[in-house]
């Protein structure tokens, strides 16, 4: 239960228990100097009261040196059992979260904010790293060592023991009672912080559009409001947690006062001797020091609950799993009465869709925007799972196949190409890891990339900037096609691959696509009807349903929705200013 609450891995739980043990031992060892001091005081008091000889200093000096050595060893063991393992645990958690996110369906990312996910991987893990390094092991270690000291003190003299340690449970009760209010303030602050990060990211992402529409002042005002709301929430959160922690610490200080009062009364009445009284005074000041340190970290402990809750919620999301054994009978893609809605909502994106994309043929999906074309392509390669019905590849239900195994048979060329700030060669090699330079260059030539790469400063070794910022849309598209050619998968998905290209670039891309598509199962999503007219089969979607399907010539003869779309596009192509 505790391991789950703290969000630790198996290895992290083992190192956490070891860290708590050594923290407790280190705290108890820090009490040993007090014992040596008490022995020295006892001998000095005996000399003053009874006239015994002055104690020899050599044994005490030796004892002091041994104590210092013991403290050094225990502190080193505490350090090695907390700091190093915590860094390793933090790395494991980040890698685990990233790996888990990689296996989640894309529908999950459609419902989660990017800044929230980045926050979970970076900030939440960093917060937990700091807490598990400095606070949490010390909290449990201090609790164990303090409990041992308190029980021993009460057993030695219950009157002074109660006088010294009665504030401890009161301080804990204050912290527990006020934690609910403080946690609500912390949660409100976290919500405002995410809202602020969203605003900053939105402003950076849309800087060009903001300037072009002369809306800088409006956007900045909105951003200032979010920054102000976060600042107010931050102040309220720190005030709530600060008052809670300070109240607990104030009660702890009363332990020293009651020890002095009760001890003085007992000395006057002869109930205890001076040495016992002195021992309890030393003990009460020493024991409360580490407890005060833990209480000072109470605010961070409250915030950590929210970060652990977020990371645990991510870990609880169900990944897409399936069999690693995928042996289809050919590569026909069949939709059998498929319906789909996002996140289990009642609004269907697809409703009872049935069609087959044959191997060796080009199947075009057309229809108005929002009709479900891209959704069909994503269901085919199991980016999402159908709500009902079946999508099969070669007779195998894709929902039963591990997504990564399934995707080995798919190549995708989308309108929005994602490139990395690496060289042209490295971006192409993403299509097949381990491909030789000769294989990459062959795919690049087939994708008509030589012409524009030759103009780059270092050719194929040129870094292309974030998301290919130094390239045009057509050039980026051809790199995407080179990836697909390099992968050479039996199924190809083309989602608006030429929609945003000029005529010259479109011709270059279409020539590259012709080499890619030969003999494959091809699903093309396109708005340009001249692209669709060369397909073997057209599936017309409207409002998530199959409106009609067949060969392009056949659909033109039916004079239905497809024919109407062709006529409208021909008319629009003749429009001029």
Secondary structure, 3 states (H helix, E strand, C coil): CHHHHHCCCHHHHHHHHHHHHHHHHHHHHCCHHHHHHHHHHHHHHHHHHHCCCCCCHHHHHHHHHHHHHHHHHHHHHHHHHHHHHHHHHHHHHHHHHHHHHHCCCHHHHHHCCHHHHHHHHHHHHHHHHHHHHHCHHHHHHHHHHHHHHHHHHHHHCHHHHHHHHHHHHHHHHHHHHHHHHHHHHHHHHHHHHHHHHHHHHHHHHCHHHHHHCCCHHHHHHHHHHHHHHHHHHHHHHHHHHHHHHHHHHHHHHHHHHHHHHHHHHHHHHCCCCHHHHHHHHHHHHHHHHHHHHHHHCHHHHHHHHHHHHHHHHHHHCCCCCCECCCCCCCCCEEEEEEEECHHHCCCCCEEEEEEEECCCCEEEEEECCCCCHHHHHHHHCCCCCCCEEEEEECCEEHHHECHHHHHCCEEEEECCCCCCCCEHHHHHHCCCCCCCHHHHHHHHHHCCCHHHHCCCCCHHHCECCHHHCCCCHHHHHHHHHHHHHHHCCCEEEEECCCCCCCHHHHHHHHHHHHHHHCCCEEEEECCCHHHHCCCCEEEEEECCEEEEEECHHHHHHHCCHHHHHHHHHHHHHCCCC
